[in-house]
Each structure stands twice: as C-alpha cells, then as structure tokens.
Amino acid sequence: MRLLLTTTALIVLSLISLLIGASDLSLAGLVSGDEGQQATQILLVSRIPRTLSLILAGMAMAVAGTIMQMLTQNRFVEPSTAGTVESASLGLLIVTLLAPESPVVVKMVAAAACALAGTALFLRILRLIPLRSVLTVPLVGIMLGGVISAITTFFAYRFDLLQSLNAWTTGDFSGVLRGRYELLWVAFALMVLAYFAADRLTLAGMGRDFTTNLGLRYRSVVSLGLVIVAMVTATIVVTIGMLPFLGLIVPNVVSLMIGDNMRRSLPWIAALGAGLVLACDIIGRVVYYPYEVPIGTIMGIVGSGLFLILLLKGRERLA
C-alpha cells in the first residue's frame, strides 16, 4: 500500500513539474498544429530534462546522506553539515581560477577530489576529539564547513568571482536544459553502486573491530563510501548547486518509518528524496509565478525547520 502511494505521488509530482512553467503548456496544446510543435520542443528541451534532473539529484543526494550517517554513526550528518559541499565548491573555484576553459567533467573531478579530501579531514577530526554528545559531530562539520567556506569566499572576492560562487552554492534548476543535466546520470550510477554495497556499508557503520571480525576490509569499505559521497556531491554542485538538509531529513524520516536496514530502506530513501525535491521545486515555481524562487532557498527553509524538529523531538531516538 505504501509503495503504491509513493509511486502515485511521484508520478503526480512529475506531471505537475512537466506542466508548470513560464511558458503555457497543456496536454491539448501538444497535439494542435504549430502550437503543438512549439509545446513539444519546450517539453523535450526544458521540461523533461528538468524533471529528470530533479528526480536524479533528489535520489542521489538522499542516498549520499544515508552513507555519511552510516560511516559517522550519527543521524545528524550529511554533505552540507560535514564540509563536503563547501569542499566541492572550493575545488570548483580552483579549477575556475587555474583553467577556466576546462570542460564540465574536469570541474566535476576537481570538485570530487576536494570533496573527498574535505570529508576525509572531517572523519579524521572526529577520531581526534571526544564525542560526548550526538550533536558534537554535526557541530564539528558545520564549523569545518564554515572555515572552508571562508577560504573559498576570500579567494572568490580576491578574483572577482563572488557572483559565480553564489551561483554554485545556490541550488537552482531553472538553467537545466537538454545537454546540461546528463552528468547527473553519473550520480544515479553511484547510487546503484551504493545499493549493491549496502550490506558492507552497514557493517562499516558498526565500527572497525566489528567489520574486521566479519572478514571485511574496513578501510576499503569506508573509502568506497567516501568516494560515492564525494562524487555524488561534486556532480550535483557542478550541475545545479547545493541542496541543503536533503541528505539529513530524508534518511531520518525513512528510518522512523521502516527501520535501519540499509538495503531495504535505500529505495524508499531515493523515492522520498526525489519527491521532496520535486515538491520544493514546484513550490519555488508557483509562489512568485511567473518568476522562480531557487530551490536551494526553499530546501533551506523546509530542511532547517525539519532539522529543528528532529533535534527537539527525536534526538534521543535518533542518537
């Protein structure tokens, strides 16, 4: 029953996403002469790529948040609260300064490398300090992200790239067109890889000793998880920008609904992540129609509110 409701909700949200926009588009208009040709072109060039990118980004970012929570054994961690997103933005800035004409794949690789380094540094710091509270981990990540963001902002200001930096860090799907979103299929492939490695990642979340006793290489499994998180984050930042709190809220909601079995919960996490991103994007398109509010702003409002609810109402259960 829940699967049917979830599938129906995703289909309805996808159809609404296809039909909403500055240009009028209706099902009747798609089959009516010259107007139909124009409507079909809008659908193929803009609306379908945008809807697909919303689904892919939502699914991948939610799964990346789940992996981070497993590796850190903390329910309040995700790429935007662990310095991963800020590190990816720093990598993107470095490429822009050193090789501004580089193709988008090179930018993604550089952003992924910096995201991987930033996430590894975050985990290293966690091993060096006493974690007396469940809230210490996200606080450390937020502070680390603040330091990296300050460094990025300084160099962006120094080289007159503040506007570009703001564009990278504000999630926005308004510029998504055919030919400019296909990189997100890399994130989808990484999400599939995470599903097949779900059992190993779950064991790694139990700790080094537990994982080693079961015959697995703890460091290899953790490295795989970090690479998946870094690549997904870099792909999304390069393509559409930041989606704050998505990887934190969705895994926690699914955990409350169906438990912590990662292999069982990943499809639900992916579906709920896609649905939440679709809903927030639709809100951003209609709240000030025909203009758009960037989805990063909507996600920030919705995600921060839900984050506070989790902190105030579910802290003991989620610890």
PyMOL commands that set and color helices and strands:
alter all, ss='L'
color gray80, all
select helices_A, chain A and resi 2-19+29-31+33-72+79-81+84-98+104-128+136-158+162-169+184-196+198-204+208-213+218-239+246-258+262-286+295-313+315-318
alter helices_A, ss='H'
color red, helices_A
deselect
rebuild
show_as cartoon
